[in-house]
Amino acid sequence: MFTNISNNKNQRYFMRLALQQAKINLGNTNNNPSVGCVIVKNNNIISIGRTAFKGVPHAEKNAITSCKEQLTNSTLYSTLEPCVHFGKTPPCINLIKLKKIKRVFFSLKDPDIRTFNKSKKILQKHRIKVSGGILLNQSNKFYKSYIKTKNGSLPFVTAKIAISKDLFTVSKKTKWITNEYSRARVHLMRSEHDCIITTYQTVIKDNPMLNCRIKGLENRSPDRVIIDKNLKTPINSKIIKSSSKYNTIIFYTNSNTKRINVFKKMKVKLIKIDTNLNDHFDLQKMLLVLKKIGYSRIFLESGINLFNSFLIKKLVDEIQIFVSSKKINKSGSSKINNYVKLLLKKKSLTINVNLFGDKLKSYRIK
């Protein structure tokens, strides 16, 4: 692949291409961040790479090993500081040194303490020029979930809700409040998360699959998590019947042996946790369990009650609100409450997308 760019904006241009590579596998690299890499020689792109599906190999290794050109004196662009530690794979800086790459540009320092701010010093000892901070603002936004999971105890949570123009979340007359373009956008969002949380009430009411049904992205369907204290999720629901294909977890507390055995036969993973004094699950504790399993990007897709609970407990990092162009008036129920409306007034609107009449409004909460 050869692309020639000849102006003083080269570095930003090539880093944008690297970010585009990183975005392809967002939410699908397990505990590893999704990184993009571009290798340039004589102002021509000679290789590209990204973190592989499920997290290994890393982007730099994929770009280096797939390159058919000599890498001596080339320049490597990576969205994240190249790793210096041994994990599931050897450090990427070893390959960079071995192939005699001359310059390394990265955007963001890796918040992983095993690598943070270490690669520059090591590479410079081998006479490799290193510079960071290119497109830093864009990278900070892209890696917001990775930064949180490395610097904090909880995973990154995106809460999605669909509402009518007059702020109802449920219509008594139709299953869908928003249009087909909004629903397709939700499928894309699912593909960028490794886990979806819902409730047994939502399963009973809507009988959803909660997978990604965009052609070509079916294998990027996130794992499904159902909050179901008393194991009331219907055995014949789509989500349970497909649990052998898509990983499905139920958080429960009531030890109904018969139901437990049935779910296990259906390949559902059951996690028992205690309730609090109000006989509700501790949502923060549940998120800690999910992070320990390995989830870092969680998509909350449920009814208004759980949506509100997550917000009140300050467990939401980002809200995605799909607003229909239509009012549903008397046929509507479960309206957005004043707490949510006041909260959103205090937060800045980060994205406002027109979806052929519907609107997608994104808010950063933390």
N, C-alpha and C positions, 0 to 999 in steps of 0.2 A: 504494500500500500504506500503510495507516495503523494504527499501534499506539500506544496511549496508556498510558504507565507513569508513575505519579505517586508516587514515593518517593525516599528518599535513596540508593538503590542503582542509580539510573539508569545511571551511567557504566559500572559493572560489567556491568549487564544488556546494554547496547548493545554493549559490547566482546565479550561472549560470543557475541552474534549475528554480529559480525564474524568471530570465530574460526571459527564454524560455516561461514561462507562460505569462509574460507581452506582449510578441510579438504577441501572438495569437489574441488579440483584439485591436492591434494598429490601430488607426484611426476610431475606432468604439465605443468610450466611451464618446462621446459628449464633454462637457467641462472638464470632469475629465480625469486625466492621466490614461494610461493603466498600471496597477501595477501587479506584480506577487508576490506570497507569498508561502513559504514552511515552514512547521512546523516539527521539528525534536525532537525525544525523545530517549535517550539511543543510539544515533547515527543512529537511524532509522527514515525514513520519515513516519510520521503518517497522514499527510494531505497536500494538495496543494490547491491553490486558485488563482484566477485572477479577476481583475475588470470585472464586468459583462458587457455584451452587453448593450449599451446605458448609461453606467457609474455607475450604482448602482445595487446591493451592491458593496462595495469596496472589494479588494482582501483579506485583512486580515479577514474581517467578513466572507467571503465565505469559507476561509480555516478553521476558528475556528468553525463555525456553522456546517460544513459538517464533522468535525472530530468525529470519533466514539470511540476514545481513551481518557483517562484522560489527560488533558493538564497541570496539575500541574507539575512544574519543567521542562517543555519543552522549546525548543528554537525556536523562530520565525525569519525567514529570509524574509525581504521585500525589493523590489527594490527601494522603496521610503520611506522616513521618514513617519511613521504612523501619520495620521492626528489627531489633537487635538481640532479641531473646529467643531461646529454644522453646518451642511449644509443640504442637503437632507436626510442625515442619521446622527446618533450620532457619536461622535469621535471613531475611531478604538481603541485608547488607553484605552477607558473604558472597552471594551471587553478583552483586553490584561490583564488589572488589575484584572478584575472579574474572569478570568479563571486561575489566578495565574501562568501565563507563567513566567519563570525565567530569560530568556535572550532574547534580541531583537537585531538582526543585520540588518542594512539597508545599502543601497549603497549610495544613493544621498539624501542630504537635500532637502526638498520640497521647491521650490521657491515661493510657495504661502505664502504670508506674514502672513496669519492666522495660519500657522503651522511652518514656517521656524525656525529651530533650537530650537524648544520648547519641542518636545516630550521627548528628553533625560532627561532634568531636571525634568519633571513631573513623568516619569517612575522611575527614580532613587529614588525619594522620597518614592516610594512604594517598594524599595529594588529590583528593576528589573535592571539587568545589561544591558547596552545599548552601542553599538558601531556602528559607521558609516564608510563609505568610502570604503567598500569592492567592488572590481571591478568598481571603480569610473570612470575610463576612458570609459569603455563600457557603463555605465549608462549615462554618459554625452552625448555620441553619440546617444544612444537610445532615450533620452528625449530632444533632441535638439529642437524639435518643441514645446514641452511643456514649456521648459525654455524660449524660445523666446516669447511665448504668455503671460507668466506671467511677464516677465521683460520688454517687449516692447509693442508697440501699434498695431503692425500688425501681422497677422497670418503667419505661415511658408509656403513658396511657393516652390514647386518642379516643375521645368519646364522640360517637356519631348519633345524630338525631334527625328525623325528617318531620317537618311541620307544614301546616297549611299557611296560607297568607294571613289568616286570622289566628295563628299560633296554636292550633290543635295538633296533637300527635296521632290521633286515632279518628278514623271515619267509620261511622256505623253502616255506611252504604257501599263502600269500596275498600278493597284490600290495600290499594296503593294511594298514597297522598301525592307523591311526586311523579314525574314523568320517566320515560324509559332511559333518557340520557342521564338523569340523576342516579337511577338504579345501576346503570353501567359504570358510572364513576365509583359507586360503592364497591363493586366487584374489583375495580382497579386498586382501591384502597385496601381491600382485603389481601390482595396479592403482595402488598408492601408491609404486611405485619406477620408475625410468626404465631399469633394466638388471637382468637376471638373469645370474648366473654359474653355470655347471655344467661337467661334464666329459664327455668322449666316453664314458667308462665308464657314466655315468648314462644317456646317450642310448641306448647299446647295451642296457643292462639294462631300462630302463623305457619307452623310446621315447616320451618326453613331448612335449607341445607347448610347455609353459612359457608359455602365454598366459593371459589373463584370460577366463574363460568365464561370468562373471556377466552376466545379461541387462542391457543398457544400458551396460555398462562394457567391452564388447569392444574399443572403440577406445583403451582405456587399457592395453592389453597392453604390457609393457616390451620393450625390445630384448633379444635373447638373445645371450649370450657363451659360447662353448664353449672350454674349455682342451683342446687336442688337438695335442700335440707332433708326432706323426707322421701327422696327417690320417687317422685311422682312423674318424671319424664316418661311419656308413652313409649313402650317398647317398639311399637310399629311406626314411630315417627321417622321421618326421613333422616334426621341427624343420627339416630341410633342405628337404623338399618344400614347406614353407610359408614359405620364406625370401623369396619375392617379395612376400609380404603383410606379414610381420613382419621387421624388420631383424635380421639374424643375423651375428655376428662369430665368427671362429675365430682363436684365438692358436695359432700353430704355429712350428716351427723346421726341420722336415725338408722340403727343397725337392723334393717329388715333382711334377714339372711336369704330368704327366697328371692327377693328383688336383686340383691347383691349378686347372687349366683347367675341370675339371668343376664344381668349387665356384663358380667365377666365373660360369659359365653359369647356375647355379642362383641367382644374385644374392647369394651369400654374400660378405661382406667378409672378406678375409684379412689378418691382421697378423702379420708375422714378428718374433719377438723371440728373443734368444739365451737359452740355459740357463746355469745356474751350474755350478760345479765338480762338483756332485752330479748333473748332468744334469736338473735341475728348473728350472721357470720361477721367476724372481724375482717373487713375488706382489705385492710392493710396487711394483715397476717396472710391472707390468701395471695396477695400480690408477692409477698416475700417467698411463699412456697413456689409460685410460678417462676420467679427469678432463679430460685435454687435449681429448678428443673432445667432452666436454660433459656427461658423466654425473656426478651428484652423490649420488644415492640408489641404492645397489646392494644387491640381494637375492641372497644366496648360497643356492642350492638344489641341493645335491649329496649325495654319499655322505659317510660318516663321515671318510674320509681327508682330503679337501679341507677339510672342516669343522674337523678337528683342526689342519691346517696353518695355516689362517687364524688360529685361536686362539693357537697357539704363536708365530706371528710378530707377535701383538698387533695384528692388522689389523681386528678385529671391534669394533664399537661397541655392538651390541645383539644379544641372542640371543632367538629365539622358539622355545620348545620345546613341541611338541604331545605330550602324554602320554596314551596309551591307557588305558582302564579295565581292559584285559585283559592277562594274562601270556601269553607264547607259549612259554615253557619250552624244550624241546629243539629246537623248530623255529626258534629264534631264532639270529641271528648278528650280527657287527659291533656289539658292545656298547659303550656309552659308557664311556670309560676313566676311570681315577682322576684324571687331570689335569683333565678337564672337571668331574668331580664336586667336586673340591677348589676349583676356580675358582669354581663357582657358589655354593659355601658362603660364599665371601668377599664375594660380590656381593649387593646387595639385590634382592629380588623386587619389580618395579614393577607387574606386572599378573598376576592369577591368575583366569582366566575358566573357568567351567564350560560345556563344550560338550556337554551332554546325555550326560555320562559321561566323555568326554575332558576333559583340562585343558590350557589354554594358559597357560604360564608365561613371562613376559618378564623379562629381566635386562638392566640397563644395565651394560656392561662398562667403558666409558670415561666 
